[in-house]
Each structure stands twice: as C-alpha cells, then as structure tokens.
Amino acid sequence: MFSCNKLINNISRIITLLIIFCVNSFGQTNITEEPRPKWIDNPPPGVFVGISHKFAEEADARADAISSAKREIIESLGAVISGEIVDQVIETSGQVESDNAYASSKVKVISKNIISVKPDQIYIEKWKEKTGLMKFKIEYRAFASVPFSKTKHKKFINDLINETKMVAEQGFAESMELAEMGKIFIAIEQLKLVNNNLKPLQELIGIAPTVKAKLDFFSDKVLAKITNLETGIRIEGLDYDQFTKIGEDLAKPLVLTIFCQDGDKKYPMSGLPVVFKILEGKATISSKTYTNQAGQANCNVRQVSSGGKLKIEATVDFPDQFKGESNKYLFEILSDNKIIIKIIETNLGQPVKISYLENALLERFNNAGFTILENNIFQEISEDEIKSESPQKIMETVKQSGTDLIILGTVSSGQTNKVSDKFIFSWARGTIRIFNVKEQNIAGNFILNNKGAGNSEEQAGINAITKVSDQLITKTFKELGLE
C-alpha cells in the first residue's frame, strides 16, 4: 500500500516538473539589445505612438505599427468615424468604395489627411520563443512615432466637417425633392439620416465657434423640417354634399385626400393604400385603392339599400412608425329618403285613436333623418288590403307623392286568458310590409305574435300590442340597415 502511494507521489512530482520545464522552455524572451526609448511610454504632445503585433518579418511589424498610429490619430476624434471605416481605409490605403455618401466623405478626408503621414522614429523589439526542445523562432514588434501637429489635426477636423456638411446639404435638398414628389416618409427618413451624421460633429471639442454656430443652425433647420413633415400630414374628405337615397347610387365618389402641409406648401402623398369600410348602413362600395398623384383615393358608393345615414370609414395604411388614430377619416352621408307610414291598430276589436306602433315608427324614422310624408293617401285602406294588396297597386297609389318607402301595417290584440281578477293574459298579432318605391318591390314582410299581461283585459291587450310592436320595429330597422 505504501509503495503504491510513493509511486503515485513520484509520478505527480515528475508531471509537475515537466509542466514547469515546458512553461520555461516554450516562453518568450525579449532579446533586444537597445533599451526601449522614453517616447514610447511618454510621447510628446502632437505625437501618436503605434504598437504592432508580433511578426516573423520586421517589415510587417513596421507597417502594422504605422497603421496603429494612423488609427490612433483618427480615433482621437471619438465616435465621429466608425471603427469599421477606419479599418477599411487603413487596410486599403484609402481605396474604399461605398454607396453611403457620408461614409465616402469620411474616407475622402482620412485619405487626404492621414494615409500619407510618416513616422519620424521607429523602434524594433526582437523576441525569441522556443517551439520545441531544440527549436525556437524569432519575432519582431515595432513601435512607430508619428507626429501629427495641432495644425494638421485642426485641418483634419475642418475637412471632415466641411465634407460631411456638404453631403448633408445635398441630402437635405434631395429630401425636399422627395417631399415635393409626395414621398414624405422617405424624405423624413433621409432627413433623420442627415441629422444623425451632423450630431457627432456638433459634439466635437475644439472646433471654431463660427463653425459650431453654422453646424447648429443647419442642424436646427433639419430638425425643424422633420417636425414639420411629421406633424403636417393631413387627411381630408369630400362627399360633394351628397345625400343617400335608398335604391340609388351616389352620383359622385367619396374623395379622400392625403397631403403634407409644410408652411404654405402642400405635398400630395401618392401611392398610399386606403381601405374603405361601412360602419353604418348598407351599400356596395369599392373597398381598397391607392392614392393617385394628387394624393386622392376615391370610393364609389352604389346600390344604397339602407334608409338612414351612411357611415364609411377610410383607413390609410401608413408605415408602422406613423400609424395611429390620425390615419383614419369618417365619411357621414345623411339620407334624403321620404317615407309614408300607415298602421291600423285595434285593441280587443276596438280601433285605437293613437297607434303605438305608428307613433314609434314615426319617431324612429324621423330621428334617422327621414322626411315623413302625410299618410292621407291611405286613409281609406282596410286591414285586409294592407295585408294582401299587390305591390303594384300600392306603388300606383303613391306614384305622385314623391315617397321612397312605404310602411303599411296592422297590429291587434284579441284572445285573452284570465288567470285571476288582477292577472290577465292577452295575445296580439302584428304585420308590417315595407315597399321600396325605387325598386318597385317589397323590401320586408313581417308577421309576429306575442302575449302580454295586465290587471285588466284592456291593459293586457295594450301590453301585448306594445311587445309585438317593439319586435316589429326592431326587424324593420334591421332590414333597412338602420340598426
């Protein structure tokens, strides 16, 4: 047991010694004879020190150190120029092509001011690294001292500001052209791109006050234009003061106009999807279209089959970031329908002087915007004629009246059932016929029965009539698209 433990301990010591040997054997050793100069750790003002990676060739280390110094010069501007652009420019010595005008302007400035800078001092370190028991390799690391004076730095910043501002002004002008073409959302996005490229320049330290003032003025102009375009989008509707008439088309389409109001200028917005939807009433409409060059979308309204006002909602499909309540418009077209209502009502066989059903219908249709015509023309009509007269004869009777709809009906109570002296049931029966004069047909025909209770036969009959009447009114208004 002891021998086994001793063997294990010996093996562990051997492994440990091998690890230590390998670490020492394969480590790197600086074999440079010349001492490191002070300018590396304490560079003088206006000097940028580039440090290379280790390379097998001294020339590669020198080139990498110079690139490192150039990168430091550019990065001294902060976040004005992205690291990606810096890498591309240095790696290609300024030969970078880009579809982004702002990136291209930065490449131009870097190429003009930075690419040609040269080091005034270079220090080379020589490193030895073992790669095996009897093998080693030599690598080089370079340090480059690259002077870049305040004057050059100031020129670099001014060139960057001037080039970026020139591109931004061109972007602003193109945005205004897009706005005049009705492409408001694209114009807004381009203006935001202009602002995003101006903002880092405004945050630079050490730029001349006059330059800063010009940048701020232009930036404020861009921001104001973004606000004007975002808040200037308008939706207007035109119905040509039309009125609906049951059975007819609207003479002219509803017109939705979408534009952007920028001060005293109006920019029609073309190519926007618009969906029309009926919220109240019945008709056939063209549901989806696009705005034309004038920023207009038309909705044709045909075969109006409801008697009251017509509500049609238009929804504009703006890009997601602009969607909201402001992308809707409601057309409300009032009706110009005339109606004659005649109801014969009896309670327990006795004529009722003031018909509950007729009065309720008159009130509801009046509230719905109908013009109520006198029903004297049907003064002598009988209950049987209301129930069975042919539509042709009814239409012939009213042809000179100018009416659009006729509602004829009857409601009567009859059979009673006495449960107790104070609790009596009565049954009622009601009929309504709706005649569409324009279409020369019957638009609705309803027959309903129901019962009501009261403390007398008369009251039970009244209650039964009321129930049947209310149900008939509901069916009538639903059929005419007024519910």
C-alpha positions in Angstrom: 0.0 0.0 0.0 2.9 2.3 1.0 4.8 1.5 -2.2 1.8 2.3 -4.3 1.3 5.7 -2.7 5.0 6.5 -3.0 4.9 5.6 -6.7 1.9 7.9 -7.2 3.7 10.8 -5.4 6.8 10.3 -7.6 4.7 10.4 -10.8 3.0 13.6 -9.6 6.4 15.3 -9.0 7.6 14.2 -12.4 4.5 15.6 -14.1 4.8 18.9 -12.2 8.5 19.3 -13.1 7.6 18.6 -16.8 5.0 21.3 -16.7 7.4 23.8 -15.2 10.0 22.8 -17.7 7.7 23.2 -20.7 6.5 26.6 -19.5 10.1 27.8 -19.1 11.2 26.1 -22.3 8.5 27.5 -24.5 8.1 31.0 -23.1 9.1 34.2 -25.0 12.3 36.2 -24.2 13.0 39.8 -25.2 16.5 39.7 -26.8 16.5 43.3 -28.0 19.9 44.9 -27.3 18.8 48.5 -27.4 16.8 49.9 -24.5 13.2 51.0 -25.1 13.2 54.8 -25.7 11.2 57.1 -23.5 8.9 58.4 -26.3 7.1 55.1 -26.3 5.7 55.3 -22.8 5.7 59.2 -22.7 5.1 60.5 -26.1 5.5 64.3 -26.5 2.5 66.5 -27.5 1.3 66.0 -31.1 2.9 62.6 -31.4 0.9 59.3 -31.7 2.7 56.0 -31.0 1.6 52.9 -32.8 2.4 49.5 -31.5 2.4 46.5 -33.8 1.6 42.8 -33.1 4.5 40.4 -33.3 5.5 39.3 -36.8 8.1 36.9 -38.2 9.2 39.7 -40.6 10.4 43.1 -39.3 8.9 44.9 -42.3 5.4 43.6 -41.4 5.9 44.8 -37.8 6.9 48.3 -39.1 3.8 48.5 -41.3 1.5 47.4 -38.6 2.9 49.9 -36.1 2.4 52.8 -38.6 -1.2 51.6 -39.2 -1.7 51.5 -35.5 -0.5 55.1 -35.2 -2.8 56.2 -38.0 -5.7 54.5 -36.3 -5.0 56.4 -33.1 -5.0 59.7 -34.9 -8.4 59.0 -36.4 -9.8 57.6 -33.2 -8.8 60.8 -31.3 -11.9 62.3 -32.9 -14.1 59.9 -30.8 -17.2 58.3 -32.4 -17.3 60.6 -35.4 -15.8 58.0 -37.6 -16.8 54.3 -37.1 -14.1 51.7 -36.4 -15.3 49.8 -39.4 -14.5 52.7 -41.7 -11.1 53.2 -40.0 -10.1 49.6 -40.6 -11.2 49.6 -44.2 -9.4 52.9 -45.0 -6.1 51.9 -43.3 -6.1 48.4 -44.7 -6.7 49.6 -48.3 -4.7 52.8 -48.0 -7.8 54.8 -48.7 -9.0 52.9 -51.7 -12.5 52.2 -50.4 -15.7 52.4 -52.4 -19.1 52.9 -50.6 -22.7 53.6 -51.7 -23.1 55.6 -48.5 -22.3 59.2 -49.3 -21.4 60.0 -45.7 -19.0 57.1 -45.4 -17.4 58.1 -48.7 -16.9 61.7 -47.5 -15.1 60.4 -44.4 -13.0 58.1 -46.5 -12.0 61.1 -48.6 -11.0 63.1 -45.6 -9.0 60.3 -44.0 -7.2 59.5 -47.3 -6.3 63.2 -47.7 -5.1 63.9 -44.2 -4.0 60.6 -42.6 -2.9 58.0 -45.1 0.2 59.9 -46.2 1.6 60.6 -42.6 5.0 59.1 -41.9 6.9 58.2 -38.7 9.8 60.1 -37.5 11.1 57.3 -35.3 10.7 53.5 -35.2 11.9 51.2 -32.5 12.1 47.4 -33.1 11.9 44.8 -30.4 13.3 41.3 -31.1 11.7 38.3 -29.3 12.8 34.7 -29.1 10.3 31.9 -28.5 11.1 28.2 -28.1 8.9 26.0 -30.2 10.5 22.7 -29.1 13.3 21.1 -27.1 15.9 22.3 -29.5 13.9 24.7 -31.6 13.0 28.4 -31.4 11.7 31.2 -33.6 12.4 35.0 -33.8 9.5 37.6 -33.9 9.5 41.3 -34.2 7.4 44.0 -32.6 7.6 47.6 -33.8 6.8 51.0 -32.2 6.2 53.9 -34.5 6.3 57.6 -33.5 4.1 59.6 -35.9 3.9 63.4 -35.5 0.5 64.9 -36.2 0.5 68.6 -35.1 -2.4 70.6 -33.8 -2.4 72.5 -37.1 -2.8 69.2 -39.0 -5.4 67.9 -36.5 -7.4 71.1 -36.9 -7.3 70.8 -40.7 -8.4 67.2 -40.4 -11.4 68.2 -38.3 -12.3 71.2 -40.6 -12.1 69.0 -43.7 -14.3 66.4 -42.0 -16.9 69.0 -41.0 -16.9 70.6 -44.5 -17.2 67.3 -46.4 -19.9 65.9 -44.1 -21.8 69.2 -44.2 -21.6 69.3 -48.0 -23.1 65.8 -48.2 -25.7 66.7 -45.6 -26.8 69.8 -47.5 -27.2 67.7 -50.6 -29.2 65.1 -48.6 -31.4 67.9 -47.3 -32.0 69.2 -50.9 -32.8 65.6 -52.1 -35.3 65.2 -49.1 -37.1 68.4 -50.2 -37.4 67.0 -53.8 -38.8 63.7 -52.4 -41.3 65.7 -50.4 -42.5 67.6 -53.5 -42.9 64.2 -55.2 -45.2 63.2 -52.3 -42.7 60.7 -50.8 -43.0 62.2 -47.4 -41.9 59.2 -45.3 -38.8 58.6 -47.4 -38.0 62.3 -47.1 -38.4 62.1 -43.3 -36.1 59.1 -43.1 -33.4 60.8 -45.2 -33.6 63.9 -43.0 -33.1 61.8 -39.9 -30.0 60.3 -41.6 -28.7 63.8 -42.2 -29.3 64.7 -38.6 -27.6 61.5 -37.3 -24.5 62.4 -39.3 -24.5 66.1 -38.1 -24.9 65.3 -34.4 -21.4 63.8 -33.8 -19.8 66.8 -35.4 -21.6 69.2 -33.1 -20.1 67.3 -30.1 -16.5 67.7 -31.3 -14.3 69.6 -28.9 -12.1 72.4 -30.1 -13.9 73.5 -33.3 -14.1 77.2 -34.0 -17.2 79.0 -32.6 -18.2 80.2 -36.0 -18.1 76.7 -37.4 -20.1 75.4 -34.4 -22.7 78.1 -34.9 -23.2 77.2 -38.6 -23.5 73.5 -37.7 -26.0 74.2 -35.0 -28.1 76.4 -37.4 -28.1 73.8 -40.1 -29.0 71.0 -37.6 -31.9 73.1 -36.2 -33.1 73.6 -39.8 -33.1 69.9 -40.4 -34.8 69.0 -37.1 -37.5 71.7 -37.8 -38.2 70.2 -41.2 -38.5 66.7 -39.7 -41.1 68.0 -37.2 -43.0 70.0 -39.9 -43.3 66.9 -42.2 -44.2 64.5 -39.3 -46.8 66.8 -37.9 -48.0 68.2 -41.2 -49.7 65.0 -42.6 -53.3 65.7 -43.2 -56.3 63.6 -44.2 -59.4 65.4 -45.7 -62.6 64.0 -47.1 -65.1 65.3 -49.7 -68.6 63.9 -50.3 -69.8 66.8 -52.5 -72.7 67.4 -50.0 -74.4 64.4 -51.3 -77.3 62.5 -49.6 -78.2 58.9 -49.7 -81.4 57.7 -51.3 -82.5 54.1 -50.9 -82.0 52.0 -54.0 -79.8 54.6 -55.7 -76.0 55.1 -56.2 -74.2 58.2 -55.0 -73.8 60.5 -58.0 -70.1 61.2 -57.3 -67.5 59.1 -55.4 -66.3 60.0 -51.9 -62.9 61.5 -52.2 -60.1 61.1 -49.6 -57.2 63.5 -49.9 -53.8 62.9 -48.2 -51.2 65.5 -48.2 -48.4 67.1 -46.1 -48.8 70.7 -45.1 -45.3 72.3 -44.8 -45.9 76.0 -44.1 -47.6 77.4 -47.2 -46.7 74.4 -49.3 -48.9 71.3 -49.8 -47.3 68.0 -50.8 -49.8 65.4 -52.2 -48.9 61.9 -51.0 -49.3 59.3 -53.7 -49.2 55.5 -53.7 -50.7 55.1 -50.2 -53.1 52.1 -49.7 -56.5 53.1 -48.5 -59.2 50.8 -47.2 -62.9 51.9 -47.1 -65.3 50.2 -44.6 -69.0 50.6 -44.0 -69.7 51.3 -40.3 -73.3 52.1 -40.5 -75.9 51.5 -43.3 -75.9 49.2 -46.3 -74.4 49.8 -49.7 -71.9 48.4 -52.2 -68.5 50.2 -52.1 -65.1 49.9 -53.6 -63.2 48.8 -50.5 -59.4 49.2 -51.3 -57.5 51.5 -53.6 -54.4 53.7 -53.7 -53.9 57.5 -53.7 -53.1 58.9 -57.1 -50.6 61.7 -58.0 -52.9 64.3 -56.5 -52.9 62.3 -53.2 -56.6 61.3 -53.7 -58.4 58.0 -53.2 -61.9 57.5 -54.5 -64.7 55.3 -53.1 -67.7 54.6 -55.3 -70.9 54.0 -53.4 -73.6 52.0 -55.2 -76.9 50.3 -54.5 -77.7 52.0 -51.2 -80.1 49.6 -49.5 -80.5 51.3 -46.2 -82.7 54.2 -45.5 -80.7 56.2 -42.9 -77.4 57.9 -42.9 -74.4 56.1 -44.2 -71.1 56.0 -42.3 -67.9 54.9 -44.2 -64.5 54.8 -42.5 -61.4 55.3 -44.6 -58.1 53.9 -43.2 -54.8 54.9 -44.7 -52.0 52.3 -44.4 -49.1 54.4 -43.2 -45.7 52.8 -42.4 -45.7 51.3 -38.9 -43.9 54.2 -37.2 -46.6 56.7 -38.4 -49.7 54.6 -37.7 -52.3 55.8 -35.1 -55.7 57.5 -34.8 -54.7 60.1 -37.3 -54.7 57.6 -40.2 -58.5 57.4 -40.2 -61.3 59.5 -41.7 -65.0 59.1 -41.3 -67.5 60.0 -44.0 -71.0 60.6 -42.8 -73.6 61.0 -45.6 -77.1 61.9 -44.5 -80.2 60.4 -46.1 -82.7 62.2 -48.3 -85.4 59.5 -48.0 -89.1 60.2 -47.8 -91.5 57.8 -46.2 -95.2 57.2 -45.7 -96.3 55.2 -42.6 -99.8 53.8 -42.1 -100.7 51.5 -39.3 -104.2 50.2 -38.4 -104.2 49.3 -34.7 -107.1 47.7 -32.7 -107.3 46.6 -29.1 -109.8 43.8 -28.3 -111.6 44.6 -31.5 -111.8 48.4 -30.9 -109.9 50.9 -33.1 -107.1 52.7 -31.2 -107.1 56.5 -31.7 -103.3 56.9 -31.3 -101.4 53.9 -32.6 -98.4 53.0 -30.5 -96.7 51.2 -33.4 -97.3 54.1 -35.9 -96.1 56.8 -33.4 -93.0 54.8 -32.5 -92.1 54.2 -36.2 -92.6 57.9 -37.0 -90.3 58.9 -34.2 -87.6 56.4 -35.0 -87.6 57.3 -38.8 -87.6 61.0 -38.0 -84.6 60.5 -35.8 -82.9 58.5 -38.6 -83.2 61.5 -40.9 -86.2 60.5 -43.0 -88.7 63.1 -44.2 -92.2 62.0 -43.1 -95.0 62.5 -45.6 -98.7 62.6 -44.8 -100.5 59.2 -45.0 -103.8 60.7 -46.1 -103.4 58.8 -49.3 -104.1 55.5 -47.3 -106.9 57.0 -45.2 -109.5 54.6 -46.6 -107.3 51.5 -46.8 -108.6 48.4 -44.9 -106.7 45.9 -42.7 -107.2 43.2 -45.3 -105.8 45.5 -48.1 -102.7 46.3 -46.0 -102.1 42.5 -45.6 -102.8 41.4 -49.1 -102.8 44.3 -51.6 -100.5 43.8 -54.5 -97.2 45.8 -54.5 -98.1 47.2 -58.0 -101.3 48.7 -56.7 -99.7 50.2 -53.7 -97.0 51.7 -55.8 -99.5 53.1 -58.2 -101.3 54.7 -55.3 -98.2 56.7 -54.2 -96.6 57.5 -57.6 -97.3 61.2 -57.4 -96.3 61.5 -53.7 -92.5 61.6 -54.2 -92.0 59.0 -51.4 -89.2 56.4 -51.4 -90.5 54.0 -48.9 -94.0 52.9 -47.7 -94.6 51.1 -44.5 -98.1 49.6 -44.1 -99.0 47.5 -41.0 -101.6 46.2 -38.7 -101.5 45.2 -35.0 -104.3 43.9 -32.9 -105.0 42.2 -29.6 -107.7 39.6 -29.2 -107.7 36.3 -27.3 -107.5 36.7 -23.5 -106.8 34.3 -20.7 -107.9 35.2 -17.2 -105.6 33.8 -14.5 -107.2 35.8 -11.7 -109.2 39.0 -11.3 -105.9 41.1 -11.4 -103.8 38.9 -13.7 -105.0 38.5 -17.3 -103.1 37.5 -20.5 -103.8 38.7 -24.0 -102.4 37.7 -27.3 -101.5 40.2 -30.1 -100.6 39.8 -33.7 -98.8 42.3 -35.9 -97.8 42.6 -39.6 -95.6 45.1 -41.4 -95.0 45.4 -45.1 -92.2 47.6 -46.5 -92.4 48.8 -50.1 -89.4 50.2 -51.9 -90.8 52.6 -54.5 -87.5 53.0 -56.4 -87.0 49.2 -56.8 -90.7 48.6 -57.2 -90.6 45.6 -54.7 -91.3 44.6 -51.2 -88.3 45.2 -49.0 -89.6 43.5 -46.0 -92.7 41.5 -44.8 -93.0 40.5 -41.1 -95.7 38.8 -39.1 -95.3 38.4 -35.3 -97.4 37.1 -32.4 -96.8 37.7 -28.7 -98.6 37.9 -25.4 -98.8 40.5 -22.6 -100.2 40.6 -19.1 -102.2 43.2 -17.2 -104.7 43.7 -14.4 -107.5 44.1 -17.0 -108.3 42.8 -20.4 -107.7 46.2 -21.9 -104.3 46.7 -20.2 -103.3 43.1 -21.1 -104.1 43.9 -24.8 -102.2 47.2 -24.7 -99.1 45.4 -23.3 -99.3 42.6 -25.9 -99.6 45.2 -28.7 -96.5 47.0 -27.3 -94.4 43.9 -27.2 -95.3 42.9 -30.8 -94.8 46.5 -32.0 -91.3 46.8 -30.5 -90.3 43.5 -32.1 -91.7 44.7 -35.5 -89.8 48.0 -35.2 -86.5 46.1 -34.5 -87.0 43.9 -37.5 -87.9 46.8 -39.7 -84.9 48.9 -38.8 -82.6 45.9 -39.1 -83.9 45.1 -42.5 -83.3 48.7 -43.7 -79.8 48.8 -42.2 -80.7 51.3 -39.6 -79.8 49.2 -36.5 
